[in-house]
Amino acid sequence: MRHQHLKLRKPHSTKAERRFAELCKDLHIPFKTKVNIAGHEVDFLIKRLALEINGHPQSVQKNKDILAAGYTPFHLQNNQVTPSLKEWIRKL
């Protein structure tokens, strides 16, 4: 997991991505970051959930490719990554 944390340093990640990683670590949720799935990089992989944290719309084709590879794409906006997200993360 230490290796995953190194991938989330500036300038390779956004503040929201680093906050999300901290929330996962606080809850002892194992995750991978900056994972390549079906030729697309996703921000976080938690079990079979391919999570993207962005401030822009996502590619429909990217979502289809991720689904076809057996993962569930999920998107959060940067402003949605707050401490109150902990309850949702616990349910993963």
RADAHU-V923486 format. One record per pair of residues at least 12 apart in sequence whose C-alpha atoms are under 6 Angstrom apart, sorted by sequence separation. I is the first residue (numbers start at 1). J is the second residue. D is the distance in Angstrom with one decimal. If there is no record, write none. Layout:
i j d
I J D
I J D
This chain:
i j d
32 44 5.6
32 45 5.1
31 45 5.6
31 46 4.9
49 71 5.8
50 72 5.7
51 73 5.9
53 75 5.9
55 77 5.2
48 71 4.9
49 72 4.9
50 73 4.7
51 74 4.8
52 75 4.8
53 76 4.8
54 77 5.1
55 78 5.7
51 75 5.8
53 77 5.6
54 78 5.5
53 78 5.9
4 33 5.9
16 78 5.4
16 81 6.0
